[in-house]
Amino acid sequence: MNIPLLDLKKQYFSIKKEIDEAIKNVLNNTQFILGKNVEKFEKEFAKFIGTKYAVGVGSGTDALYLALRTCKISKGDEVILPVNTFIATAEAITLNGAKPVFVDINLNTLNIDQKKIEKVITKKTKAIIPVHLFGQPAEMDAILKIAKKYKLYVIEDCAQAHGAKYKNKIVGSIGDIGCFSFFPGKNLGAYGDAGIITTNNRKLAEQIYILRNHGRLEKYKHRIEGINSRLDEIQATILRVKLKHLKKWNKARQKNAKIYDKFFKNTNDIIMPHATEDDKPVYYYYVIRAKSRKKIQTKLKNKGISTGIHYPIPLHLQPAYKYLGHKKGDFPNAERASKEILSLPIYPELTEKQIKFIVNIIKKI
C-alpha cells in the first residue's frame, strides 16, 4: 500500500473541472496581475477569516516580511518567535534588519511556551510572532496579555493553520496581523507560491497595499519604496475555487485525526498531538512523538508510507543563526522534540483503512 505524505494529484482530480474552467477564464481574459480574481479572493478570504481586510501577496514569507515592515520593525529592534518553526518566520525578521529572539516550546502543543516570553522582553522588543504550528493554535490569550502590557505587535504566523480556531475565533483574526502561506501543500494551497495578510486595522492594510506594489496605489506614482509581491490572477482564481472546499477538507482532516487518536490509544512510546478544549486544530500534519522514531520511519518507508520531520534542526542550531551565539541545551524542549517528532499523512482523501494500516505497522514496533 503506497501512501504519500500528501496527495495533491488526488485533490486536483476531485475538483478538476472547476479548476480547469477557472484557469481557462483567466487565460481568455488575459488579465494576470492584480485583477478581479485577486480582488474577489481578498474579500472572500477576509470573510472566511473574520477580518475587515485581506491583502494578497507573493508568498507566505513575503506576508511576514511585509507585516513586520508595515509595523515599522527595523534595525536595532527585536522580535520574539518560537525556536521550532520554519526558517521563513525568522528570515522575515532579519530581512527587516531586526534580531530574532527565540523562545522554547511547550512540549504538549509544540508551540511557543507563553510562560517563557516575558523573560526575553527588552526595551528593544517590538513584536511577538506566535506560530500556529501544524494547524494547532498557540495560546493567544496569554500572548495578547503580554503584548498589551509591553505595547507589542502580535503578528500571527498562520502558514499551517487555515481555518484553525482558538476560542471560536479563526487564527489570523486574533492578533494585529495574520500571515498565511498558500504553498501547494498547505490546507489551502495554490499551484505555486502565494500568500495573504489579514488585519482589522485599516491603516496597516493600506500600507501593505502600497508596499506590495512598488510603493504605489496609482500607476507611476510611488509614495515610498516598496517591493514586487503581488498575488497573480491564476493563483487567485485557483484559491477561490479551493476556498469553497476548505471547510469540508478541514473537517476531513479533523475526522482523520480522531481515527488516529482512536487507533493509537494506549500505545506505548507514542505521544499524540495535544489540543486543549479551547482549540480546533486543522492538522496540517498529524505529528506524533516517539523515541523510536528512526525505526518507525524506516519501517513505514519500507511499507510504502511517506512521513516527514518538521523540523529536524531547531533554528538556534541552524548554521544561518550561528551568529546569535546559541548552543545545544539552550532550548531543551525544542531539541528533544526535534529528535522525536514524526509527521504522518492526514490529508482529506486518506481513508480509515489506510490510517489503520499505518498505525498497525507502528504498533508492531
Secondary structure, 3 states (H helix, E strand, C coil): CCECCCCHHHHHHHCHHHHHHHHHHHHHHCCCECCHHHHHHHHHHHHHHCCCEEEEECCHHHHHHHHHHHCCCCCCCEEEEECCCCHHHHHHHHHCCCEEEEECECCCCCCECHHHCHHHCCCCEEEECCECHHHCCCCHHHHHHHHHHHCCEEEEECCCCCCCEECCEECCCCCCEEEEECCCCCCCCCCCCCEEEEECCHHHHHHHHHHCECCEEECCEECCCCCECCCEHHHHHHHHHHHHHHHHHHHHHHHHHHHHHHHHCCCCCCECCCCCCCEECCCCCEEEECCCHHHHHHHHHHCCECCECCCCCCHHHCHHHHHHCCCCCCCHHHHHHHHHEEEECCCCCCCHHHHHHHHHHHHHC
